[in-house]
Amino acid sequence: PDKPGIVSALSACISHNGGNLTSLDTFVDQPPAYAFPHLENENGGPSFVARAVFEYDPAQWKEQQVKEAFGAISKEFQASVFKLQFGT
């Protein structure tokens, strides 16, 4: 669900771990015509959707640590869908 502080938590996590946020796209998927019907949250309300692109040093912030950090944010904000994609 959409809640205050999600963007702040994402950007703080990235910067705290030495990363640099290069792109951030966010929106709230509102009824009646959800753009992503599968993202409707459990209580039928609007879902917050974010796509963040960031650079970081994998020698300093290991992939498993990245997953754990964002997993904690996902739990804190009760995300129903949470995906990480690593690439070059």
N, C-alpha and C positions, 0 to 999 in steps of 0.2 A: 504493500500500500504506500501511497504518497505520504511522507512525513517530513517535518522540518529537520534539517541537519544532515540529510543524505549526501548532498554535494560537498558539504564541509567535511564530512567523515571520509569521503573518497579522496578528496584533494589532500587532506591532512595525512592520511595514510601514505600516499605516494610521496609527498615531500618529506615526511618524517623518515622515510627509508631511502632518501637520497635520489628519488625519482624526479622527473620533469614531465608534468602534464602538458602534452602538446595539442590535444584536441578533446573536447568534451561536448557531447550532444545529449540533451535531456528533453523529455516531455512527459506529460501526464496523459495517459490514454483514458479519455473520457467517454462515457456512454452518450448517446445510444448506439453509436456505430464504432465500436472499438477497432482500432487499426490492427491490433493483435488480440483477437478474442481469447486465445489460449493464455494470455497474461492477466485476465481479469482475476482480481484477488478473491480470496475465499468468501468474503462478505459482500461480494458483488460491486464493490467500490472501484474507483479509478486506480490504475496501477502506475507507478513511477517507472520510467524506462530511461536508462542511461547507457551511453557508449563512451568509454574513456580510452584514449590512446596516450600512452606514456612511455618514456624512455627511462631505463634504470640500469645499473651495473649488476649483472647476474652473479658476479663474483662476490658482491657485497650483500645482495638480497636474493637468496636462492629461490628457485621456482616453488618449492614446497612452502617456504615462508610467505611468498606472495599469495599462494592459495589460502593459507591459514589466516593471513591478515584480512583478505577480502571475504573469506568465509565468516569471520567474526563480525564484520560489518553487515553481511547478509543476515546473520542471525539477529543482530541488534535491531535491525529495521524490518525484520520478519518478511524477508523476500521470499516469494513463492517460486521464483525462477532465478537462478544465479549461474552465470557462465563466465569462464575465463578462457581466453584464447591467446596462446603464445605464438609469436612469429617474428619474422625479420622485416 
